[in-house]
Amino acid sequence: MRRTWMLVAALTACASTKMKDDALYFEDPRSAVTEITRLLKAKDWKTLARYYNLEDSDVKRADLESGAFFYTDKRPEAAHPAGFWHYKHPFPPGFKYLESRDLKAVGVVEVVVEIEIDQGAGSPPQRGIKAFLMRRNTKGYQVLPGEAPTR
């Protein structure tokens, strides 16, 4: 009986370690934007979820893995015709890396992405900007689920 309990405890510890070791990291914010865009377009929620740091967050891993955290089909009243409203976090596909900057919180980086939409007929392009947060550590960068401070 004691041996069985020890085996179960060891397996549980291994599973817990595996879940933590399952985390993925980006090399830098610029490459993160490219990879996040690819994962959003593919709706690969499980892989994208592995790039998120959920420490100190109420967000549940299951909400990320199901896609509920990232994507919706529930159209808001004022919806952009390009369909940006489908994507809740961190940004809609089509946005490109603009810049990143360190914030006061140690290891937290604000990543700013932008999109330019040609309106045609000689009109200036419409520009959209969005920001999200990442945490930097020795392994690389992970996305934080919270909202970036408004500019």
C-alpha positions as CSV (number, residue, x, y, z in Angstrom):
1,M,0.0,0.0,0.0
2,R,2.8,2.4,0.9
3,R,4.6,1.6,-2.3
4,T,1.5,2.3,-4.3
5,W,1.0,5.6,-2.7
6,M,4.7,6.6,-3.3
7,L,4.3,5.6,-7.0
8,V,1.2,7.7,-7.3
9,A,2.9,10.6,-5.6
10,A,5.9,10.3,-8.0
11,L,3.7,10.1,-11.1
12,T,1.7,13.1,-9.9
13,A,4.9,15.1,-9.4
14,C,6.2,14.1,-12.8
15,A,2.9,15.1,-14.4
16,S,3.0,18.5,-12.6
17,T,6.6,19.1,-13.7
18,K,5.7,18.1,-17.3
19,M,2.9,20.7,-17.3
20,K,5.3,23.4,-16.3
21,D,7.9,22.1,-18.7
22,D,5.3,22.2,-21.5
23,A,5.6,26.0,-21.6
24,L,6.9,27.6,-24.8
25,Y,8.9,30.8,-25.1
26,F,9.5,33.3,-27.9
27,E,13.0,34.5,-28.7
28,D,11.9,38.2,-28.9
29,P,8.8,40.3,-29.3
30,R,9.2,40.8,-33.1
31,S,9.3,37.0,-33.8
32,A,6.5,36.6,-31.2
33,V,4.1,38.7,-33.4
34,T,4.9,36.6,-36.5
35,E,4.4,33.3,-34.7
36,I,1.2,34.5,-32.8
37,T,-0.2,35.6,-36.2
38,R,0.4,32.1,-37.6
39,L,-1.2,30.4,-34.6
40,L,-4.2,32.7,-34.6
41,K,-4.8,32.1,-38.3
42,A,-4.5,28.3,-37.8
43,K,-6.7,28.5,-34.7
44,D,-4.0,26.4,-32.9
45,W,-5.2,27.4,-29.4
46,K,-3.4,24.7,-27.6
47,T,0.0,25.7,-28.9
48,L,-0.7,29.4,-28.4
49,A,-1.8,28.7,-24.8
50,R,1.6,27.2,-24.1
51,Y,3.2,30.6,-24.9
52,Y,1.1,32.3,-22.1
53,N,2.3,33.0,-18.6
54,L,-0.7,32.7,-16.3
55,E,1.1,33.3,-13.0
56,D,-0.7,35.9,-10.9
57,S,-3.7,35.6,-13.3
58,D,-7.3,34.5,-12.9
59,V,-7.3,33.2,-16.5
60,K,-7.7,29.4,-16.7
61,R,-5.5,27.4,-19.1
62,A,-8.7,25.6,-20.3
63,D,-10.1,28.9,-21.6
64,L,-7.0,29.4,-23.6
65,E,-6.9,25.9,-24.9
66,S,-10.5,25.9,-26.0
67,G,-10.0,29.2,-27.9
68,A,-12.6,31.1,-25.8
69,F,-10.0,33.5,-24.6
70,F,-8.7,34.2,-28.1
71,Y,-11.7,34.1,-30.5
72,T,-15.4,34.8,-30.6
73,D,-18.2,34.5,-33.2
74,K,-20.4,36.8,-31.1
75,R,-20.5,39.9,-33.2
76,P,-20.6,43.2,-31.2
77,E,-23.0,46.0,-32.3
78,A,-20.2,48.2,-33.7
79,A,-18.0,45.7,-35.5
80,H,-15.2,46.5,-37.9
81,P,-15.9,45.1,-41.4
82,A,-12.5,43.5,-41.6
83,G,-13.6,41.0,-38.8
84,F,-11.0,42.2,-36.2
85,W,-13.7,41.7,-33.6
86,H,-13.3,37.9,-33.8
87,Y,-10.0,38.1,-32.1
88,K,-10.0,39.0,-28.4
89,H,-6.3,38.6,-27.4
90,P,-3.6,39.5,-28.0
91,F,-4.3,41.0,-31.5
92,P,-6.0,40.2,-34.8
93,P,-4.0,38.6,-37.6
94,G,-2.9,41.3,-40.1
95,F,-1.3,43.5,-37.5
96,K,2.5,43.8,-37.7
97,Y,5.2,44.5,-35.1
98,L,5.8,48.2,-34.5
99,E,7.8,48.5,-31.3
100,S,8.3,47.2,-27.8
101,R,9.4,48.9,-24.6
102,D,10.2,47.9,-21.1
103,L,7.6,48.9,-18.4
104,K,8.3,49.7,-14.8
105,A,7.5,46.2,-13.7
106,V,10.7,44.1,-13.9
107,G,10.6,41.8,-16.9
108,V,7.4,43.2,-18.4
109,V,7.4,44.4,-21.9
110,E,4.7,46.3,-23.8
111,V,4.5,45.1,-27.5
112,V,2.8,47.5,-29.9
113,V,1.4,46.2,-33.2
114,E,-0.2,48.1,-36.0
115,I,-2.2,47.7,-39.2
116,E,-2.6,50.0,-42.2
117,I,-5.7,49.6,-44.4
118,D,-5.7,51.2,-47.8
119,Q,-9.1,52.9,-48.2
120,G,-8.4,53.6,-51.9
121,A,-9.5,56.6,-54.0
122,G,-6.5,58.7,-52.8
123,S,-7.6,58.6,-49.2
124,P,-4.9,58.2,-46.6
125,P,-4.6,54.7,-45.1
126,Q,-6.5,54.0,-42.0
127,R,-4.2,53.0,-39.2
128,G,-4.9,50.8,-36.2
129,I,-2.7,50.2,-33.2
130,K,-3.0,47.6,-30.4
131,A,-0.7,46.6,-27.6
132,F,-0.2,43.6,-25.4
133,L,2.1,42.6,-22.6
134,M,4.9,40.0,-22.4
135,R,7.1,38.7,-19.6
136,R,10.8,38.3,-20.2
137,N,12.9,35.8,-18.3
138,T,16.0,33.7,-18.9
139,K,14.2,31.3,-21.2
140,G,12.6,34.0,-23.4
141,Y,9.3,35.8,-23.7
142,Q,5.8,34.7,-22.8
143,V,2.5,36.6,-23.4
144,L,0.6,37.9,-20.3
145,P,-3.2,37.6,-20.4
146,G,-3.9,41.1,-19.1
147,E,-4.5,44.3,-21.0
148,A,-1.7,46.7,-21.8
149,P,-2.0,50.2,-20.3
150,T,-3.8,52.6,-22.6
151,R,-1.6,55.2,-24.3
